[in-house]
Amino acid sequence: MPLRSERRYIGLGDVKSGMMIEFNYAKKAGGSGRYVVLVVDPDKKNDRATEPQLHGFVIGDLTDSQLIEFFSSFGTTVKIDYEDRRASVVENLDSQEAYNKFASSKYVRNRSYRTFNLSGITRVRQVLVGSVD
């Protein structure tokens, strides 16, 4: 069973902490990219930010087993809900706690924690977890 079996389009307002999402992102300086992110905070405004931002870990290049190891490094487990595949993958993900655990983990040097201005995010798709069988 693939962990990331399919995707469904959702509105940016429906994104919740602990979800895996994929989206297009247009950078202010030009250019764009496609990202797969574990959402830590879907709508946060830092002191220096001029607009709300989505905070999360870029995870698109991780294999399923690496993803599970990554999640467990924060003291969390992957929640696979076969009844509601749209549920968040990581429950009760607190943004400050998740960032602090990340900053002291072995992943801090090779994994991106990113902030994305909400105005640059388009074509949001939630990564559904589990098998459709």
C-alpha atoms as an extended CHARMM CRD file, in Angstrom:
* protein
*
       133  EXT
         1         1  MET       CA              0.0000000000        0.0000000000        0.0000000000  PROA      1               0.0000000000
         2         2  PRO       CA              1.4830000000        3.3320000000       -0.9660000000  PROA      2               0.0000000000
         3         3  LEU       CA              1.4410000000        5.9140000000        1.7820000000  PROA      3               0.0000000000
         4         4  ARG       CA              0.7290000000        8.7450000000       -0.6480000000  PROA      4               0.0000000000
         5         5  SER       CA             -1.8010000000        7.1410000000       -2.9490000000  PROA      5               0.0000000000
         6         6  GLU       CA             -3.6850000000       10.0490000000       -4.5130000000  PROA      6               0.0000000000
         7         7  ARG       CA             -4.5050000000       13.7310000000       -4.2590000000  PROA      7               0.0000000000
         8         8  ARG       CA             -7.6550000000       15.8580000000       -4.1600000000  PROA      8               0.0000000000
         9         9  TYR       CA             -8.0470000000       19.5820000000       -4.7790000000  PROA      9               0.0000000000
        10        10  ILE       CA             -8.9520000000       21.6320000000       -1.7120000000  PROA      10              0.0000000000
        11        11  GLY       CA             -9.2610000000       25.3090000000       -0.9360000000  PROA      11              0.0000000000
        12        12  LEU       CA             -6.4300000000       27.0370000000        0.8710000000  PROA      12              0.0000000000
        13        13  GLY       CA             -8.8620000000       27.7670000000        3.7150000000  PROA      13              0.0000000000
        14        14  ASP       CA             -9.3750000000       24.0180000000        4.2160000000  PROA      14              0.0000000000
        15        15  VAL       CA             -5.6960000000       23.3040000000        4.8850000000  PROA      15              0.0000000000
        16        16  LYS       CA             -5.0220000000       22.1440000000        8.4490000000  PROA      16              0.0000000000
        17        17  SER       CA             -1.9350000000       21.5410000000       10.5240000000  PROA      17              0.0000000000
        18        18  GLY       CA             -0.6340000000       18.0020000000       10.0650000000  PROA      18              0.0000000000
        19        19  MET       CA             -1.8340000000       17.6380000000        6.4640000000  PROA      19              0.0000000000
        20        20  MET       CA              0.4000000000       16.7480000000        3.5670000000  PROA      20              0.0000000000
        21        21  ILE       CA             -0.3540000000       19.0520000000        0.6520000000  PROA      21              0.0000000000
        22        22  GLU       CA              1.0020000000       19.7450000000       -2.8060000000  PROA      22              0.0000000000
        23        23  PHE       CA              0.7860000000       23.1860000000       -4.4150000000  PROA      23              0.0000000000
        24        24  ASN       CA              2.2380000000       25.5900000000       -6.9390000000  PROA      24              0.0000000000
        25        25  TYR       CA              4.0870000000       28.5660000000       -5.5060000000  PROA      25              0.0000000000
        26        26  ALA       CA              4.9590000000       31.7940000000       -7.3100000000  PROA      26              0.0000000000
        27        27  LYS       CA              7.9230000000       33.5410000000       -5.7310000000  PROA      27              0.0000000000
        28        28  LYS       CA              7.9600000000       37.3340000000       -5.3330000000  PROA      28              0.0000000000
        29        29  ALA       CA             11.2890000000       37.5580000000       -7.1340000000  PROA      29              0.0000000000
        30        30  GLY       CA              9.9050000000       35.5980000000      -10.0680000000  PROA      30              0.0000000000
        31        31  GLY       CA              9.8380000000       31.9590000000      -10.9060000000  PROA      31              0.0000000000
        32        32  SER       CA              7.6570000000       29.2590000000       -9.4480000000  PROA      32              0.0000000000
        33        33  GLY       CA              7.8120000000       25.7410000000       -8.1580000000  PROA      33              0.0000000000
        34        34  ARG       CA              5.7250000000       22.7730000000       -7.1040000000  PROA      34              0.0000000000
        35        35  TYR       CA              6.0540000000       21.7140000000       -3.4720000000  PROA      35              0.0000000000
        36        36  VAL       CA              4.9090000000       18.8200000000       -1.2890000000  PROA      36              0.0000000000
        37        37  VAL       CA              4.7660000000       20.0080000000        2.3140000000  PROA      37              0.0000000000
        38        38  LEU       CA              3.8290000000       18.6990000000        5.7490000000  PROA      38              0.0000000000
        39        39  VAL       CA              1.8620000000       21.6590000000        7.0790000000  PROA      39              0.0000000000
        40        40  VAL       CA              2.9210000000       22.9180000000       10.4950000000  PROA      40              0.0000000000
        41        41  ASP       CA              0.8420000000       26.1120000000       10.5250000000  PROA      41              0.0000000000
        42        42  PRO       CA             -1.5080000000       26.9220000000        7.6290000000  PROA      42              0.0000000000
        43        43  ASP       CA             -2.0250000000       30.6190000000        8.3700000000  PROA      43              0.0000000000
        44        44  LYS       CA              0.5730000000       32.3020000000       10.5680000000  PROA      44              0.0000000000
        45        45  LYS       CA              1.8690000000       35.8450000000       10.5050000000  PROA      45              0.0000000000
        46        46  ASN       CA              5.3330000000       36.3640000000       11.9560000000  PROA      46              0.0000000000
        47        47  ASP       CA              6.4510000000       39.7210000000       13.3130000000  PROA      47              0.0000000000
        48        48  ARG       CA              8.5130000000       40.4260000000       10.1800000000  PROA      48              0.0000000000
        49        49  ALA       CA              5.9640000000       39.0920000000        7.6850000000  PROA      49              0.0000000000
        50        50  THR       CA              3.8130000000       41.4890000000        5.7030000000  PROA      50              0.0000000000
        51        51  GLU       CA              1.1060000000       38.8930000000        5.0610000000  PROA      51              0.0000000000
        52        52  PRO       CA             -0.0620000000       35.5320000000        6.4430000000  PROA      52              0.0000000000
        53        53  GLN       CA              2.1150000000       32.5590000000        5.6210000000  PROA      53              0.0000000000
        54        54  LEU       CA              1.9170000000       28.8020000000        5.4940000000  PROA      54              0.0000000000
        55        55  HSD       CA              4.7190000000       27.1590000000        7.5050000000  PROA      55              0.0000000000
        56        56  GLY       CA              5.8240000000       23.6100000000        6.8490000000  PROA      56              0.0000000000
        57        57  PHE       CA              8.4530000000       21.0230000000        6.0380000000  PROA      57              0.0000000000
        58        58  VAL       CA              9.2660000000       20.3040000000        2.3980000000  PROA      58              0.0000000000
        59        59  ILE       CA              8.9130000000       16.5190000000        2.1180000000  PROA      59              0.0000000000
        60        60  GLY       CA              8.3680000000       15.8390000000       -1.5820000000  PROA      60              0.0000000000
        61        61  ASP       CA             11.6510000000       13.9830000000       -2.0640000000  PROA      61              0.0000000000
        62        62  LEU       CA             11.2560000000       11.5810000000        0.8720000000  PROA      62              0.0000000000
        63        63  THR       CA             10.2940000000        7.9410000000        0.4010000000  PROA      63              0.0000000000
        64        64  ASP       CA              7.3830000000        6.5780000000        2.4470000000  PROA      64              0.0000000000
        65        65  SER       CA              9.7130000000        4.9350000000        4.9770000000  PROA      65              0.0000000000
        66        66  GLN       CA             11.7520000000        8.1480000000        5.2870000000  PROA      66              0.0000000000
        67        67  LEU       CA              8.5250000000       10.0920000000        5.8460000000  PROA      67              0.0000000000
        68        68  ILE       CA              7.5000000000        7.8390000000        8.7240000000  PROA      68              0.0000000000
        69        69  GLU       CA             10.9880000000        8.1450000000       10.2500000000  PROA      69              0.0000000000
        70        70  PHE       CA             10.8260000000       11.9360000000        9.8130000000  PROA      70              0.0000000000
        71        71  PHE       CA              7.4380000000       12.1400000000       11.5590000000  PROA      71              0.0000000000
        72        72  SER       CA              8.5920000000        9.9060000000       14.4070000000  PROA      72              0.0000000000
        73        73  SER       CA             11.5800000000       12.1690000000       15.0660000000  PROA      73              0.0000000000
        74        74  PHE       CA              9.0870000000       14.7210000000       16.3760000000  PROA      74              0.0000000000
        75        75  GLY       CA              7.4610000000       12.2210000000       18.7260000000  PROA      75              0.0000000000
        76        76  THR       CA              4.5030000000       11.8690000000       16.3890000000  PROA      76              0.0000000000
        77        77  THR       CA              3.1240000000        8.9940000000       14.3890000000  PROA      77              0.0000000000
        78        78  VAL       CA              1.5120000000        8.8160000000       11.0040000000  PROA      78              0.0000000000
        79        79  LYS       CA             -2.2530000000        8.4820000000       11.3410000000  PROA      79              0.0000000000
        80        80  ILE       CA             -3.7220000000        6.3900000000        8.5580000000  PROA      80              0.0000000000
        81        81  ASP       CA             -7.4970000000        6.6260000000        8.7820000000  PROA      81              0.0000000000
        82        82  TYR       CA             -9.0530000000        4.3230000000        6.2190000000  PROA      82              0.0000000000
        83        83  GLU       CA            -12.5340000000        5.6740000000        6.9440000000  PROA      83              0.0000000000
        84        84  ASP       CA            -11.5580000000        9.3230000000        6.4130000000  PROA      84              0.0000000000
        85        85  ARG       CA             -8.5110000000        9.5180000000        4.1710000000  PROA      85              0.0000000000
        86        86  ARG       CA             -8.8350000000       13.3310000000        4.2100000000  PROA      86              0.0000000000
        87        87  ALA       CA             -7.9140000000       13.5620000000        7.9050000000  PROA      87              0.0000000000
        88        88  SER       CA             -4.6020000000       15.1160000000        8.9320000000  PROA      88              0.0000000000
        89        89  VAL       CA             -1.7160000000       12.6800000000        8.7660000000  PROA      89              0.0000000000
        90        90  VAL       CA             -0.0460000000       13.9680000000       11.9250000000  PROA      90              0.0000000000
        91        91  GLU       CA             -2.4210000000       14.8230000000       14.7570000000  PROA      91              0.0000000000
        92        92  ASN       CA             -1.9620000000       17.6330000000       17.2790000000  PROA      92              0.0000000000
        93        93  LEU       CA              1.0170000000       19.1570000000       15.5030000000  PROA      93              0.0000000000
        94        94  ASP       CA              1.8980000000       22.2570000000       17.5150000000  PROA      94              0.0000000000
        95        95  SER       CA              3.8780000000       24.7280000000       15.4030000000  PROA      95              0.0000000000
        96        96  GLN       CA              6.3890000000       25.9270000000       17.9850000000  PROA      96              0.0000000000
        97        97  GLU       CA              6.9640000000       22.4670000000       19.4240000000  PROA      97              0.0000000000
        98        98  ALA       CA              7.3760000000       20.9500000000       15.9460000000  PROA      98              0.0000000000
        99        99  TYR       CA              9.8760000000       23.6100000000       14.9410000000  PROA      99              0.0000000000
       100       100  ASN       CA             11.8770000000       23.2160000000       18.1780000000  PROA      100             0.0000000000
       101       101  LYS       CA             12.0560000000       19.4370000000       17.7240000000  PROA      101             0.0000000000
       102       102  PHE       CA             13.0680000000       19.9310000000       14.0900000000  PROA      102             0.0000000000
       103       103  ALA       CA             15.8000000000       22.4350000000       15.0470000000  PROA      103             0.0000000000
       104       104  SER       CA             17.3830000000       19.8900000000       17.3730000000  PROA      104             0.0000000000
       105       105  SER       CA             16.9110000000       16.8600000000       15.0960000000  PROA      105             0.0000000000
       106       106  LYS       CA             19.2850000000       15.1960000000       12.6560000000  PROA      106             0.0000000000
       107       107  TYR       CA             17.1650000000       16.5780000000        9.7930000000  PROA      107             0.0000000000
       108       108  VAL       CA             17.9130000000       20.2510000000       10.4090000000  PROA      108             0.0000000000
       109       109  ARG       CA             20.8350000000       20.2440000000        7.9480000000  PROA      109             0.0000000000
       110       110  ASN       CA             19.1690000000       18.4010000000        5.0810000000  PROA      110             0.0000000000
       111       111  ARG       CA             15.4520000000       19.1860000000        5.2900000000  PROA      111             0.0000000000
       112       112  SER       CA             13.7860000000       22.4870000000        4.5020000000  PROA      112             0.0000000000
       113       113  TYR       CA             11.4860000000       24.2640000000        6.9220000000  PROA      113             0.0000000000
       114       114  ARG       CA              9.8440000000       26.8660000000        4.7220000000  PROA      114             0.0000000000
       115       115  THR       CA              7.3870000000       29.6960000000        4.9130000000  PROA      115             0.0000000000
       116       116  PHE       CA              5.1860000000       30.4700000000        1.9170000000  PROA      116             0.0000000000
       117       117  ASN       CA              3.1530000000       33.6660000000        1.5000000000  PROA      117             0.0000000000
       118       118  LEU       CA             -0.4690000000       32.5920000000        1.1010000000  PROA      118             0.0000000000
       119       119  SER       CA             -0.9160000000       34.9440000000       -1.8720000000  PROA      119             0.0000000000
       120       120  GLY       CA              1.6430000000       32.9200000000       -3.8690000000  PROA      120             0.0000000000
       121       121  ILE       CA              0.0140000000       29.5200000000       -3.3280000000  PROA      121             0.0000000000
       122       122  THR       CA             -2.2540000000       28.0580000000       -6.0270000000  PROA      122             0.0000000000
       123       123  ARG       CA             -3.6150000000       24.6740000000       -7.1180000000  PROA      123             0.0000000000
       124       124  VAL       CA             -3.6250000000       23.1580000000       -3.6260000000  PROA      124             0.0000000000
       125       125  ARG       CA             -4.1030000000       19.4070000000       -3.4690000000  PROA      125             0.0000000000
       126       126  GLN       CA             -4.2500000000       17.3570000000       -0.3010000000  PROA      126             0.0000000000
       127       127  VAL       CA             -2.1860000000       14.1900000000       -0.3790000000  PROA      127             0.0000000000
       128       128  LEU       CA             -4.5650000000       11.4230000000        0.6630000000  PROA      128             0.0000000000
       129       129  VAL       CA             -3.0560000000        8.6850000000        2.7460000000  PROA      129             0.0000000000
       130       130  GLY       CA             -3.6860000000        4.9810000000        2.4380000000  PROA      130             0.0000000000
       131       131  SER       CA             -5.0770000000        2.7410000000       -0.2340000000  PROA      131             0.0000000000
       132       132  VAL       CA             -8.3510000000        3.0920000000       -2.0950000000  PROA      132             0.0000000000
       133       133  ASP       CA             -8.7210000000       -0.7080000000       -2.2040000000  PROA      133             0.0000000000
